């Protein structure tokens, strides 16, 4: 339990930074500092692409690292300070900067944050994939990751709206007030840094029990790096999984970019109203935390991913479609509880889907060990991040393009946006954003690892170790029942080099 909690809180700090950026950064640069929305979206998207290519490099380096801190913790202790400094820089550009100066500042600072976060986040996720070799216990480990990811994002969101950006007579939408961004960013950066170090420190005792890089593994170089990527992509189950996640990320990126405009301008909610959405997300993520492993045990991970993707595609669109039909309006009695109830289904579904995918990646790592004789959690989780971030970049850029296409006015106060602009905003946020979700379901349907194939892979790995004299698996401590054995020095099977 201690290990699960310590691992989970790390994702909370990651989420504090990344969620705050996703929700507020483009809004800050466009609505507060006056940067062209296309340039703001371009900077955010370009940073995601740069970061996406850093992901597999960080994963490959991590997989091959030999140190007294193991393969993962060396990076987890290095990254928090650059993360905190970059986060503060994003929300505090110099006052004298013009359009291109703001664009450059935003691009460089957000790219630095994302790359620094990659060198924490990728080893951290790989660590989670290594903590257990049990099919459903892996889902429980990733459930902690998902729940604390919600907690960090919810904290960043709630603290922003209730403590730093309340509505004032001058700013009905408190997020338009430029003054609180500096103290908010400093506070969140310090909290995130403290949590990141805590997660690394309190999981340090697992280092002797984790898989290690083989003694004869070559040092990292570009040729070995591309070899690592080739091995990962040679697993067709991995390909189907990341392509499905590619489309999920596009859907999430587009909606994250548009939701704040829909909620403040279409539903005319105040920042205080928006803070109550934490209630819906809490119950959604709590439900996922409780039921995900049970769903995997009863229905398996593939079916769970498919159903949760369908629910996430549909649930956020329902109130918006009802709004387009005139059934729901900003003055409908109880409109806020109705919208909060919708978020329970939305966040619950996306959390179940994320837990399922993170757990499935650990199963794929076993398949790759059987094929190639090396464990590639770092590369597998990182390559997934690469495709997800490239697609999220497209989604974020598309959100900025949509705002330009529908002529959404800058610094718009609620109640002042033309009806035709609001209709087009809801059309994109409600119906068009569903399309990538449908495509994701198609590719999740091609994924073909289940409990039976997993157990066969696990048995084959155990038999190979026995035949090669690799020794018995490392005994799990009470803190991490089912800890994965360390395959250090394991050679590829004949014909699989």
N, C-alpha and C positions, 0 to 999 in steps of 0.2 A: 504493500500500500504506500509506503514511504517513497519507493521508487516511482510508482505510477504518478503520485502527486507531484514529485519533484520534476519528472519529465513533463507532465501536463502544464505546469505553471510557465514553463519556457515558451510554450505556444501562446500563452496569455500576453506575455510581453511583446512577442512578435506581432500579435494582433493589435495591441495598443498602437503601435507605430503604423502598421500597414492599413488598418481600418481608418485611422484618423486621416491618413493620406487619401485613401479612396473616397471618403465622404466629404472632406473639407478642402483639399488642396486646390482642385480645379475651381471650386466655388470661390475660394479666397483670391486666387489670381485673376479670375474673370470678374466676379461681382464686387470684390473689395478693392483690388489694385487696378482693375480696368484692362487687364491683358486680353487681347483678342481671344475668343473661345477656341478658335481653330489652333492658334499657337499654344494655348494652355493644354489642349488635348494632345497636340503633337509632342510637346515636351514630356508629358506623362507617358505617352505611348512609346516614345523613343527610349525612355529610361527603362521601361519594361523589357524592351527588346535587348538592350545592353545587358540588363540583369539576367534575362533568360539565357543568354549565351554564357554568362558567368556560372550559372547553375551546374551544368554538367562538368565544367572544369573543377568547381569546388567538390563535386561528388567524386570525380576520378582522383583528385588529390587526396581526399579524405580516405577513400578505399585503400590507397597505397601508403598511407602515412604510418611510420613506425616511430613511436615516441613513448616516453614514460606515461604520457597522458592517453595513450591508446590512439585509435584512428579518429575519434570524433571530438574529444574534449579539448584538444589543443586549439582548435578553431573556435570552440564555444567560449573559451576564456579570452581569446584575442579580440573578438568582434564587438562586444557591447559598447565600448567607448566611441569608436567611429560611428556606430549606430546612433548614439545619443547626440553627438555633435551635428551629424547630418540632419537629423530630425529638427533640431532647433533652427538650423540654417534655412530650411524650406519655408518656414512661416515668418522669417524675418529678413526679407530682402531689403537692401538699402532704399531709402525713400527717393533718391534722385534718379533711379533707373527708369528708362523709357521702355517702349514695347520690346525691343530686341534685347535690352539689358535684362528685363524681367524674364523673358523667355530663356536666356542663357543661364541666369541664376537658378531658375526653376529646374531646368534640364540637368545642370551639373549637380545641384544639391540632391535632387530626388534620385538621380542615378547613383550617387555615392551612398545614399541610404540603402537603396535596394541591393547594391553589390555587397555592402557590409552585412546586411541582413542575410544575404545568400550564404555567406561564410559562417553564419550561425545556424540558419534555418535548415540548410541541407544536411549538415552533420547531425543536427538535432533530430530531424525526421528519420535519418538512417539509424540513429541510436534507438529510436522507438521500434523500428522494424527488427532490431536485434535482441530486444529485451525478452522475448518469448519465442519458443518454437511450437507453441500450441495453436491450432487452427482458430479457435474462438477466443483464447486468451489474448491473441494479438488484437482482436477487435476491441477487447476491453481496454487494452493499453491505448489504442487510438481513440477510444471514446473519451478518455481523460484529456487527450490532446485536443479533441474537438470541443469539449465542454469548456476548457480553460481558454481556448481560442475565442469562444463566444464571450467568456467573462472579460477578457481583455478588451475586445472590441466594444462590448456593451459599456464597460467602465469609461473608455475613452469617449464614447458617444454621450453617455449620461452626464459625465462630469462637464463636458463641453457645453451641453445645452442647459443644464440646471445651474451650474456654478460660474461659468465663464461667459456665456452668451445668452443671458436672459433677455426677453423683450424689454425695451425701454420706450419712453414717449418718442424719442428720435428714431429708434430702430425697432419697428414692430417685428421684423425678422432680425433677431439678435446676432445672427451670423454675419450680418452686414457691418457690424461694429468693428473697426480695425484694431481698437485698443487691446482687447483681451488676447489676441493671438500670441503675443510674446510670452506672457506669464503661463498661458495654457501649454505652449510648446515646451517650455523649460520644465514645467511640472511633469508632463507626460514623459519627457526624455529621461529625467532622473528616476522616475518610477520604473520605466522599462529597463533601464540599465541595472537597477538593483535586482529586479526579478530575473533577468537573464543570467546574472552571476549566481544567483541562488539556485537556479535550475542546474547549471553546470556543476556547482559545488556539491549539491546534495545527490547527484547521480555519479559522482566521481568514484564511489566505492564499488560500482559495477564494472569498472575498467578491467580488472583481472578476469572477469567472467565473460567478457564480450569476445566475438570473433576478432582475430588479429590478421594483419596482412601476412601472407606467406613469407618465409625467410628469403626465398629466392625471387620475390616479385621485383621486376625492374623498376627503377626510379621513374617518376612521372616525366614524360616528354610528349610532344605533339603526336608522334606516331603511336605511342602506347595509349594516349587519350582517345584517338579515333578508333583504335582497336577495342577499347572499352565500350565506346558507343555502339560499335558494330555488334558486339556480343549482346548488349541490351536489346537492340532493335531486331536481332535475329529471333527473338521469342515472339511469336505471332500473338500470343495472349497479351503481351505487353503492348504491342502495337494497337490492338483493338481497344485496350483500356485507355491509352493516352489519347487516341483519336476521339473516343467518346468524351473524355474529359476536356479535350480541345473545344468541342461544341458547348459543353456545359460552361466553360470559362467565358466563351463569347456571350452567352446569355447573361451570366452574372455581371460581366463587365459593362454591358449595355445598360442593364437595370440599375447597377450601382451609380452609373453616371447620370441617370435620369430621375431616380427616385426622389432626390432632395427637391428637385424642381416640381415634380408631381405633387408631393406632399405639401409644399409651401404655397404653390401657386394654384394648383387645381383643387386640392381639398382645403386650402387656406388654413392650414394648421400653424400654430405658433411654435416657437422652439420649445416651450413648456409642453405642448401637446406631443411634439415629436419625442420628447424624453420618455414618454410612457410606452413607446414601442419596445423599450427594453423588456417590459413585462411579457409581451408576445414572444420575443426572441428567447427569453429565459425558459419559458415553458416548452418552446420548440426544441431547444438544445437539451434541456433536462429530459424530455421524452426520448430523444435520440440516444442520450447517454444511458438510459435505462434499458431500452429495447433493442439496440443495434445488435449486440452479441446474441441475444435471444432470437432475433430474426435470422441471423446467420446460421444458428444452430438448427432452426426449424425449416427455413426456406433456402438457405445458402446465400452466398454473397452476390451472385449474378442476378438472381431475381430481385433481391433487395435493391441493388443499384438501379435496375430498370424501373421499378415501381416508384422509387424516390425521385428519379429524374422526371417521370411523368407528372408527379404531384408538384414538383417545383416549377415545372413549365406552366402549369395551369393555375395554381393557387394565387400567385400575385396578380394575375390578370383578371380574376373574377370580379373584385370590386370595381376595377377600372372599366370593364365591359358593362357592368351594371350602371356605372356613371354615364357611359356613352349612350345607354338606353334611357337615361333620365330617371332610373329607379333610385339611384343614390345621388345625393348632391351634398355640397358642403353644409347645408342647413338641415340635412336629415337628422332626426333625433337619434342619438346614440351612434353617430357616424364614427367617432373615435374608437369606441369599443369594437365596432364592426371591423375596422381596419386593423386593430390590434389582433383580433381573432384570426384574421387572414394571415398575419405574420407568423402565428403559431405553426400553421401548416407549412408555410414557406420555409421558415428556418429549420423546422423539424426535418423536413424532407432533404434540404441541402446538407444538414449535419449528418443524417443517416447515410447519404450518398458519399460524403467525404470520408466518414469512418470506414465504410465498406471499401472504398478505393485504397485508402492507406493500409488497411489490413491485407487486401489482395496483393499489394505490391510486395509485402513480406513473403507471401506464398510464391510469387514470381521469382524472388531472390533464391528460394530453394530450387526451383526449376533451373535457374541459371547456374547454380553451384553444381547441379547434377550434370549439366551440359559442358561446363567449362572448368570446373574445379576451383572456382573462386567465388567469393561472395561479393555482390555488387550493390548492396543497399544504397550506397552513396550515389552511384550513377543512376540507378533505377528511379529513386525519388527525385533526383535532380533533373533527369531528362523529362520526367513528368512535369516538373516545374517549368522547364524551358518551353514546352508546348503550351502549357496553361498560361504562361505570362505573355507569350507572343499573341495568343488569342485574346487574353484580357486587354492587351495593348490595342488590338483591333477593336474590341468592344468599347474601350475608353475613348479611342479616337472617333468611333462611330457615334458615341454619345455627343461629343463635341460637334461633329458634323451635323447631327440631327438638330441640335440647338441652333446652328446656323441656318439650316435648310428651312426650319419652321419659323425663323426670324424671332426667336425668343429674345425679348429686350433685356439689356444689361441692367443690373441694379434694380430689378423690378420688385416693387412691393406687392404683397398679396392683394388681389382684387383689381389690379391694374392691367393684367395681361389680357389681350384680346381673345374672344371665345374661339376663333378659328385656330389660333396658336395653341390654346389649351387642348382642343380636340386632336390636333396632330400630335401633341406631346403624349396624350393618353394612348393614341393609336400605336405609337412606337413602343411605349413602355408596357402596354398591355398585350397587344396581339402580335406584333411583328417580333418582339423579343421571345415569343414562344417557339419560333421556328428552329433555332439551334438546339433547343431541348429535345425536339422530336428527332432530329438527326442523331443526337447523343444516344438515344434509346436504341437506334438501329445498330450502332457499333457495340454498345454494351451487350447486345444480344449475341454477338459473335464471340465474346469472351468464354473460355471453355475450361476453367479450373473450378473444381468442386471439392468437397471433402474427400471423396473417394480417390480422385487423382492426386490430391495433396498427400494423403496417407501413403499412396504408392510411391510418390517421390521421396517422402521422408524415410520410408523403409529402404529404398534403393540407396539413399545417402548413408544410412546406418550400415548397410551391408558393405558398401565400398570402403568406409572407414575401417570396418573390421578386417577386410581383406588386405588393406594397405597398412594395417597396424597403426592407424592414426590415433588409437587410444580411445578410451571411453569419453563420452561427452562430459563437459565440465559440469559439476554438480551445481544445481541451482540453490541459492541461498533462500531463506524464508522471505527475503524482500523481493525476490523476482522468480516466483515459481515458474518453471518451464523455460528458464533462461537458455538461449541458444548455445550450442557447443561451439567451441573455437576451432575453425578448420584451418588453423595456421599450418602452412607447409603442404596443404592438400594439393595433389597433382591432378591435372586433367585425366579423365579416363582415356584409354587408347582410342585414337581416331577423333578425339574431341579437343585437341590442343588448338 
